[in-house]
Amino acid sequence: MAKDIKLNTNHDILFENNDIVLLTEDEEIAQSIEIRLLFIKNEWTLDFLMGTQWFDVLFSTQFSDEFKKQYLKDIIIQTDGVIGIDNMSFVVDSATKKANITFTAKTIYGEAAGTASI
């Protein structure tokens, strides 16, 4: 994989000492997972099929928690460089429409961990 630029908690480019910060291989995969999870389906006009179905699936009461967890695991495992999932939790507050996903994934480089909140 090519080197990628590290994003801060606001998803802006991270600078340290006026330099752009680059990611390690595991950090790059973790950040890729986080971006995929936070990308809302229908958000990008060039490809409406891309993205996570936050409103139709994850915040819906029509699907079981197990279905939602499997849906998220499928997104994680389909990320380039991921070969397995060690741990994943998904907590949603339907009243406030806020959710938190934490994960640890096995990668081609070792292990990647991260959090995605929406």
C-alpha positions as CSV (number, residue, x, y, z in Angstrom):
1,M,0.0,0.0,0.0
2,A,1.1,3.6,-0.6
3,K,1.8,5.8,2.3
4,D,-1.2,7.8,3.4
5,I,-1.7,11.1,5.3
6,K,-2.8,10.9,8.9
7,L,-6.1,12.6,9.8
8,N,-6.9,14.1,13.2
9,T,-10.1,13.4,15.2
10,N,-11.9,16.0,13.1
11,H,-10.8,14.2,9.9
12,D,-8.5,17.0,8.8
13,I,-4.9,16.5,7.8
14,L,-2.7,16.2,10.8
15,F,0.4,18.5,11.0
16,E,3.2,18.2,13.6
17,N,6.0,20.8,13.5
18,N,4.5,22.2,10.2
19,D,5.0,18.8,8.6
20,I,2.3,16.4,7.3
21,V,2.2,13.2,9.4
22,L,2.3,9.9,7.5
23,L,0.8,6.7,8.8
24,T,2.4,3.4,9.6
25,E,1.1,0.4,7.7
26,D,-1.3,-0.7,10.5
27,E,-2.4,2.9,11.1
28,E,-3.2,3.2,7.4
29,I,-5.4,0.2,7.4
30,A,-7.2,1.3,10.7
31,Q,-7.8,4.8,9.2
32,S,-9.1,3.2,6.0
33,I,-11.6,1.1,8.0
34,E,-12.7,4.2,9.9
35,I,-13.2,6.2,6.7
36,R,-15.2,3.3,5.2
37,L,-17.4,3.1,8.3
38,L,-18.1,6.8,8.4
39,F,-18.8,7.2,4.7
40,I,-22.6,7.5,4.5
41,K,-24.3,5.7,1.6
42,N,-25.5,8.0,-1.1
43,E,-23.1,10.7,0.1
44,W,-20.9,10.7,-3.0
45,T,-22.7,11.8,-6.2
46,L,-20.3,9.8,-8.4
47,D,-21.2,6.5,-6.8
48,F,-24.4,6.2,-4.8
49,L,-23.7,2.5,-4.0
50,M,-20.6,3.3,-1.9
51,G,-20.9,3.9,1.8
52,T,-22.4,2.6,5.0
53,Q,-26.2,2.4,5.4
54,W,-26.4,4.3,8.6
55,F,-30.0,5.4,8.4
56,D,-31.5,2.5,6.5
57,V,-29.8,-0.3,8.5
58,L,-27.8,0.7,11.5
59,F,-30.2,3.2,13.1
60,S,-33.2,1.2,12.0
61,T,-35.3,-0.9,14.4
62,Q,-36.1,-3.3,11.6
63,F,-32.8,-5.2,11.9
64,S,-31.5,-7.2,14.8
65,D,-28.3,-6.2,16.6
66,E,-26.6,-9.4,15.3
67,F,-27.5,-8.4,11.7
68,K,-26.1,-4.9,12.2
69,K,-22.8,-6.3,13.7
70,Q,-22.4,-8.7,10.8
71,Y,-23.1,-5.9,8.4
72,L,-20.2,-3.8,10.0
73,K,-17.9,-6.8,10.1
74,D,-18.4,-7.3,6.4
75,I,-17.4,-3.7,5.7
76,I,-14.3,-4.2,7.9
77,I,-13.2,-7.5,6.4
78,Q,-13.6,-6.1,2.8
79,T,-11.1,-3.3,3.5
80,D,-7.8,-3.7,1.7
81,G,-5.2,-5.3,3.9
82,V,-7.6,-6.8,6.4
83,I,-7.4,-10.6,6.8
84,G,-9.6,-11.1,10.0
85,I,-11.4,-9.4,12.8
86,D,-10.3,-10.0,16.4
87,N,-12.8,-7.8,18.1
88,M,-15.6,-5.5,17.2
89,S,-18.3,-3.7,19.3
90,F,-21.2,-1.6,18.1
91,V,-23.3,0.6,20.4
92,V,-26.1,2.8,19.1
93,D,-28.4,5.2,20.8
94,S,-31.5,5.3,18.6
95,A,-33.0,8.2,20.5
96,T,-30.0,10.5,19.8
97,K,-29.0,8.8,16.5
98,K,-25.4,8.4,17.7
99,A,-23.3,5.3,17.4
100,N,-19.8,4.1,18.3
101,I,-17.9,1.3,16.7
102,T,-14.6,0.0,18.0
103,F,-12.6,-2.7,16.3
104,T,-9.4,-4.7,16.2
105,A,-8.5,-6.3,12.9
106,K,-5.8,-8.7,11.8
107,T,-4.0,-7.2,8.9
108,I,-1.3,-8.2,6.4
109,Y,1.1,-6.2,8.6
110,G,-0.1,-7.2,12.1
111,E,-2.9,-5.6,13.9
112,A,-5.0,-2.4,13.4
113,A,-7.4,-0.9,16.0
114,G,-9.7,2.0,15.8
115,T,-12.9,3.7,16.6
116,A,-15.6,5.3,14.4
117,S,-18.3,7.5,15.9
118,I,-21.2,9.1,14.1
